[in-house]
Amino acid sequence: MFSEFAFNIFNRSIEKYHVKDDVYQSFENPYAKEDIEHLLYRKNWIDTVQWHYEDIIRNPDINPGDALVLKRKIDASNQDRTDLVEFIDSYFLNKYQSVDVNSDATINTESPAWAIDRLSILALKIYHMTEEATRADASLEHREKCQAKLEVLLEQKNDLSSAIDQLLADIESGAKYMKVYKQMKMYNDEELNPILRGNK
């Protein structure tokens, strides 16, 4: 199933990042550019680095100048994340372009790639909650609470994975069709953000 295929790639990215556990480490994609694995691995790497950016910026003692630099990195990361989701959706659009869509086909509330985006974030939650549930220097109460949360996350993973695979099966059979609406983010565009436009 595609969901398990993607989740395994996400875990490979997460585990590779945590070898150095450094947001400034270099990135190398082990997959060929023409393969969907390349997009999935890159997508999760962006999510993983941003996860740790978000940890760092919440340091109450962070220097305001450093926080501003980090906020800019988070903004750029969000744009990269959106771009990758759209690339992944383009892969599915191309894959299913010749499907004969049923006359009564319906559209899903979100595209396949945005559901896969949620699965990538969920892989990170499961990784870090597992760490907390097994952390040797944490109290038993803490570990038990985290274990309970982990069990919910794992249930969510099963549900989300099933939904993704069902959606792809429905698209492939013509029971559902997909459309991709570009995000059209306005705050990064010098013509659309009045603050940026005023600073030109």
C-alpha distance (Angstrom), angle and dihedral (degrees) to the residues before:
residue distance angle dihedral
M1 . . .
F2 3.81 . .
S3 3.80 94.0 .
E4 3.82 93.2 58.5
F5 3.80 90.6 43.2
A6 3.83 89.7 53.7
F7 3.81 94.4 42.5
N8 3.80 91.2 54.8
I9 3.81 90.3 52.6
F10 3.80 90.4 48.5
N11 3.79 90.1 52.6
R12 3.79 90.9 49.7
S13 3.81 89.2 54.5
I14 3.82 93.1 46.4
E15 3.79 93.3 48.9
K16 3.82 92.0 47.0
Y17 3.82 91.2 51.0
H18 3.79 92.5 51.1
V19 3.80 93.3 54.7
K20 3.82 85.8 80.1
D21 3.82 98.4 11.1
D22 3.80 91.2 -155.3
V23 3.81 124.9 133.4
Y24 3.81 89.8 -150.3
Q25 3.80 96.9 54.7
S26 3.80 118.7 120.0
F27 3.78 119.5 -97.9
E28 3.79 124.1 -129.5
N29 3.78 122.5 178.0
P30 3.82 112.3 -146.5
Y31 3.81 93.1 -160.6
A32 3.80 130.6 80.5
K33 3.80 114.8 -100.1
E34 3.78 93.9 -120.6
D35 3.82 93.4 57.1
I36 3.82 126.4 89.4
E37 3.81 87.0 -130.8
H38 3.81 87.9 68.2
L39 3.81 91.6 58.3
L40 3.81 94.1 44.0
Y41 3.81 93.4 49.5
R42 3.80 92.3 46.9
K43 3.80 91.1 46.9
N44 3.78 93.4 54.3
W45 3.80 93.1 43.8
I46 3.80 88.9 57.5
D47 3.81 89.6 49.2
T48 3.80 92.1 47.8
V49 3.79 95.0 50.5
Q50 3.80 90.7 45.7
W51 3.82 90.4 49.9
H52 3.80 87.7 60.5
Y53 3.80 93.6 42.0
E54 3.79 86.4 57.7
D55 3.82 90.6 51.6
I56 3.81 92.6 50.0
I57 3.80 96.5 47.3
R58 3.82 90.2 55.3
N59 3.80 91.5 63.2
P60 3.84 102.3 120.1
D61 3.81 89.8 -147.2
I62 3.81 96.4 52.4
N63 3.79 115.6 132.5
P64 3.84 109.0 -109.0
G65 3.80 90.9 -128.9
D66 3.78 91.2 52.5
A67 3.79 89.9 47.0
L68 3.80 91.1 54.6
V69 3.81 91.4 50.2
L70 3.79 89.2 49.2
K71 3.82 92.0 48.1
R72 3.81 88.3 55.8
K73 3.81 89.5 51.0
I74 3.81 90.5 50.9
D75 3.82 90.4 50.2
A76 3.81 90.8 51.1
S77 3.79 90.3 45.9
N78 3.80 91.1 52.9
Q79 3.79 90.0 53.0
D80 3.82 91.2 48.9
R81 3.80 89.5 48.9
T82 3.81 91.9 52.6
D83 3.80 91.3 47.3
L84 3.80 91.4 52.3
V85 3.81 92.0 49.8
E86 3.79 89.4 53.7
F87 3.81 91.4 48.5
I88 3.81 90.0 52.0
D89 3.80 91.2 49.4
S90 3.80 89.0 50.3
Y91 3.80 87.4 56.6
F92 3.81 90.4 55.6
L93 3.80 93.1 43.8
N94 3.78 89.1 54.2
K95 3.81 93.1 43.9
Y96 3.80 94.0 52.7
Q97 3.81 99.8 33.0
S98 3.81 93.6 111.0
V99 3.82 95.9 49.4
D100 3.80 114.7 121.2
V101 3.80 102.6 -126.0
N102 3.80 116.3 -140.7
S103 3.80 116.1 -114.5
D104 3.81 89.5 -120.5
A105 3.81 95.4 43.5
T106 3.79 116.8 139.8
I107 3.78 133.1 -151.6
N108 3.79 122.5 -118.6
T109 3.80 122.8 -121.3
E110 3.81 89.8 -116.9
S111 3.78 134.6 21.2
P112 3.82 122.0 -107.8
A113 3.80 92.9 -104.9
W114 3.81 94.3 53.6
A115 3.81 89.0 52.6
I116 3.81 88.4 48.8
D117 3.82 88.2 49.9
R118 3.81 87.6 59.2
L119 3.81 89.9 49.4
S120 3.81 90.2 53.7
I121 3.82 91.3 53.2
L122 3.79 89.7 45.4
A123 3.81 90.1 54.8
L124 3.82 87.8 56.8
K125 3.80 92.4 48.3
I126 3.80 91.3 50.9
Y127 3.81 92.2 47.7
H128 3.79 94.3 50.9
M129 3.79 96.0 39.3
T130 3.81 88.8 52.5
E131 3.81 87.7 53.8
E132 3.79 90.7 52.2
A133 3.81 93.9 45.2
T134 3.80 90.3 55.0
R135 3.82 100.6 34.2
A136 3.80 107.0 136.9
D137 3.82 95.6 -152.1
A138 3.82 93.8 51.1
S139 3.79 124.8 95.2
L140 3.78 120.9 -100.9
E141 3.81 89.0 -113.6
H142 3.79 91.0 54.7
R143 3.80 92.7 48.7
E144 3.80 92.4 48.0
K145 3.80 92.5 50.1
C146 3.78 90.7 48.8
Q147 3.79 91.5 47.4
A148 3.81 89.4 54.6
K149 3.80 90.0 50.3
L150 3.79 90.4 47.0
E151 3.79 90.9 55.2
V152 3.81 89.6 54.3
L153 3.81 90.7 49.0
L154 3.80 91.0 50.9
E155 3.80 90.3 50.6
Q156 3.79 88.8 49.3
K157 3.81 89.4 50.7
N158 3.81 90.7 54.4
D159 3.80 92.3 48.1
L160 3.80 94.8 45.7
S161 3.80 92.4 45.2
S162 3.79 90.8 51.5
A163 3.81 91.1 48.8
I164 3.81 92.7 49.7
D165 3.80 93.0 49.3
Q166 3.81 91.4 46.6
L167 3.80 91.3 49.8
L168 3.80 92.1 51.3
A169 3.81 90.7 46.9
D170 3.82 90.2 50.6
I171 3.82 91.6 49.8
E172 3.79 91.1 47.7
S173 3.83 91.3 50.8
G174 3.80 94.0 45.7
A175 3.81 94.3 -114.1
K176 3.80 89.8 117.4
Y177 3.77 132.2 24.2
M178 3.77 129.8 -154.5
K179 3.77 133.7 -137.1
V180 3.77 126.4 -178.2
Y181 3.76 120.6 -142.9
K182 3.77 110.2 -165.4
Q183 3.78 110.5 -125.4
M184 3.80 93.0 -120.4
K185 3.78 91.6 -160.3
M186 3.77 109.5 -162.3
Y187 3.79 104.7 -166.7
N188 3.83 95.0 72.4
D189 3.81 94.6 47.2
E190 3.80 116.4 94.9
E191 3.80 90.5 -152.4
L192 3.83 95.6 49.5
N193 3.81 104.3 36.1
P194 3.83 107.3 74.8
I195 3.80 91.8 -153.8
L196 3.79 92.7 55.2
R197 3.79 91.3 40.4
G198 3.80 90.3 54.4
N199 3.80 91.5 51.4
K200 3.77 96.0 53.4
